Amino acid sequence: MFHTLQFLRQNWTPKNMPTVAWYDASDTSTITDSLGAVSAWNDIGSTASLHLGQATGLNQPTTNSRTHNGLNVLDCGTAGWMWRASVTLPTSGDLNIFMVAGIDSISSTYDSVFAMDAATNDFQFAALDVLNAQFYGQIARVGTNVVCANGPYAGPSIYSTKWDFTDLGTVSAWIDGTMDGSETYGTKLNAIMNEWSVFTNRAQNNGPDGFMAEVVLVESCTNECRQKIEGYLAHKWNTTLPTGHPYKISPPTI
C-alpha cells in the first residue's frame, strides 16, 4: 500500500504528456558545452527532436555558471541565445509556448525571450519598454500586436503565449499563470517556421541580459493542461502563481 500511494503522489512533469518540444537546463545531460560555453540544448520531449544549437562562440550561453532555486540555468549574459532552423507547427488546435526566464536588464524594445521567424507571418515576445530598462512584454507579429498591461516583469517568471488556430483565431500572452493580453488575428502563423529562437528576437539581433531555465511547447493544450504546466514550472523554479490557481500551493501530481 505504501509503495502504491508513493507512486500516486509523484509530481507531474511534461514527460506525462505529448509535447512539441521541451528543453530543461536543470538536466545537464541535455546540454553540450565546451568549458561551459553551450553549443547545443537537446529537446527531450518530442519525437521530432527539435534540438537547439549555437555555433557562434560569442553568442553561446554558459552552463554550470549560474543557478536558480538550486538548479542549473543557462546564463545568456547580453549576447547568448540559441535557435533551430525549420520547425513545423500544428495546423489546427493551438500552440502554447512556456518559458521560465530571468531578466537582468533590457537594452532594446526588441529584446525577446523567444521568437519564430518565417517569410510572412511570424512573431517575437519582446520587451516593448526600453526607457525603464525592463521587460513589459509585447507579442509583436505581422498585423496585430498583443501588449501586456501589468508589467514590468523582471522575473524569474513563466512567460507564455497561446496561439488559437481554430476557434476565434486569437493570440494571448500569459505571465506567471495570468492572462495579460489577448487579440484576434486575421492570418495565422506559417505552418513551417524558418527559425525558432530562444532569448532573442526573430531577427536574432536583440536579446535581454539574463538566463533561461526551461521551455515547453505544447499542441492543443486545454486550460487544465496549461495550469498543470504552470504549476510544474512554478514549484520547480520558485515563481509565483495567482491566487485561485489550482496549483498555487502544491505542484500537480500523477
SVG drawing of the C-alpha trace seen along z (x, -y; Angstrom):
<svg xmlns="http://www.w3.org/2000/svg" viewBox="-14 -56 51 58">
<polyline fill="none" stroke="black" stroke-width="0.4" points="0.0,0.0 2.8,-2.4 4.5,-1.9 1.2,-2.4 0.5,-5.7 4.0,-6.9 3.7,-6.3 0.3,-8.1 1.8,-11.1 4.8,-11.5 5.0,-15.0 3.6,-15.5 6.1,-16.7 5.8,-17.3 7.0,-13.8 3.5,-12.7 2.1,-14.4 3.0,-14.7 5.0,-17.9 6.0,-19.7 9.4,-20.4 10.8,-20.5 14.1,-21.9 15.3,-21.7 18.5,-23.3 18.4,-21.5 19.0,-18.3 22.6,-18.9 22.8,-15.7 20.8,-17.5 23.4,-20.2 26.6,-20.1 29.3,-22.5 33.0,-23.2 34.4,-24.8 30.9,-25.9 30.0,-27.5 26.9,-25.9 26.7,-24.8 23.6,-22.5 20.5,-22.1 18.5,-19.0 14.8,-18.6 13.9,-15.8 10.1,-15.8 9.2,-15.1 9.8,-12.5 10.7,-15.4 13.9,-16.1 13.8,-19.8 17.3,-20.4 18.6,-23.9 22.1,-25.0 24.6,-27.9 27.8,-27.6 28.9,-31.2 31.1,-31.4 30.2,-35.0 26.5,-34.0 26.8,-30.9 25.1,-30.9 27.0,-29.3 26.1,-26.4 27.3,-25.4 27.9,-29.1 24.5,-30.1 21.7,-28.5 18.1,-29.4 16.3,-27.7 19.3,-25.4 19.0,-24.2 21.3,-24.8 20.2,-27.5 21.7,-28.8 23.2,-32.2 22.8,-34.3 24.6,-37.5 23.9,-40.2 24.5,-38.1 23.7,-34.5 20.8,-32.8 20.0,-29.5 18.0,-28.5 16.8,-25.9 16.1,-26.1 12.8,-24.8 10.1,-24.0 6.7,-22.5 3.8,-23.9 0.4,-22.3 -2.2,-23.3 -5.2,-23.1 -6.0,-23.3 -3.5,-25.6 0.2,-26.1 1.3,-27.0 4.8,-28.2 6.1,-28.4 9.5,-29.7 11.0,-30.2 13.5,-33.0 15.0,-35.8 15.6,-39.3 18.6,-41.2 18.4,-44.1 16.9,-45.3 18.7,-47.4 16.2,-47.4 12.4,-47.3 13.1,-44.3 14.8,-42.2 12.8,-39.0 12.5,-35.8 11.5,-33.7 10.6,-34.2 9.7,-32.4 10.6,-33.8 9.1,-33.0 8.8,-34.6 5.4,-36.2 3.6,-35.6 5.9,-35.2 6.3,-36.7 8.5,-37.6 7.7,-38.0 9.5,-41.3 10.3,-43.7 8.4,-46.7 9.9,-49.1 13.4,-50.4 13.1,-53.7 12.9,-51.8 15.2,-49.0 12.7,-46.4 10.6,-43.7 6.9,-44.8 6.0,-42.4 4.5,-42.5 3.7,-39.7 4.8,-41.5 3.7,-40.0 2.6,-40.9 -0.7,-42.8 -1.6,-42.5 0.4,-43.1 -0.6,-42.0 0.6,-44.4 0.9,-43.1 -0.8,-45.5 0.7,-44.8 4.4,-44.9 7.2,-45.2 8.2,-41.5 11.8,-41.1 11.2,-37.5 12.2,-34.9 8.8,-34.4 6.8,-32.0 6.5,-33.8 4.0,-32.2 1.9,-32.6 -1.1,-30.8 -2.0,-30.7 -5.5,-29.5 -5.8,-28.3 -9.4,-27.1 -11.9,-29.0 -11.7,-32.8 -8.2,-33.0 -6.6,-34.6 -3.2,-35.1 -2.8,-35.6 0.0,-36.5 0.3,-34.8 2.7,-35.8 3.0,-33.6 -0.4,-32.0 -2.3,-35.2 -3.5,-36.2 -2.1,-39.7 -3.4,-40.5 -5.2,-38.9 -6.1,-39.9 -7.7,-38.4 -5.6,-38.0 -6.5,-37.7 -3.8,-35.3 -2.3,-32.5 1.3,-31.7 3.1,-29.9 2.9,-26.1 6.6,-25.9 8.8,-28.4 12.2,-29.2 13.7,-29.7 12.7,-29.0 14.8,-31.1 15.1,-31.4 16.4,-34.5 16.5,-36.7 14.1,-38.3 13.1,-36.9 15.9,-38.8 18.3,-37.3 20.0,-40.6 18.3,-41.7 18.2,-39.7 17.9,-40.6 20.6,-40.1 19.5,-37.2 19.0,-33.5 16.7,-30.8 15.8,-27.7 13.1,-25.7 11.0,-25.9 7.9,-23.8 5.9,-23.8 2.6,-22.0 -0.1,-21.5 -3.8,-21.6 -3.3,-22.5 -6.5,-22.8 -6.8,-25.2 -6.2,-22.2 -3.1,-21.3 -1.9,-24.9 -2.4,-25.1 -0.5,-21.8 2.5,-23.1 2.4,-26.4 2.1,-24.5 5.0,-22.2 7.2,-25.1 6.3,-27.4 7.1,-24.9 10.3,-23.7 11.7,-27.2 10.1,-29.1 8.0,-31.5 4.7,-33.0 1.2,-31.9 -2.0,-34.0 -4.5,-33.5 -7.0,-30.9 -4.7,-29.0 -5.2,-25.2 -1.5,-24.6 -0.5,-27.7 0.1,-25.8 1.2,-22.3 2.5,-21.1 0.4,-18.8 0.8,-15.1 0.2,-11.9"/>
</svg>
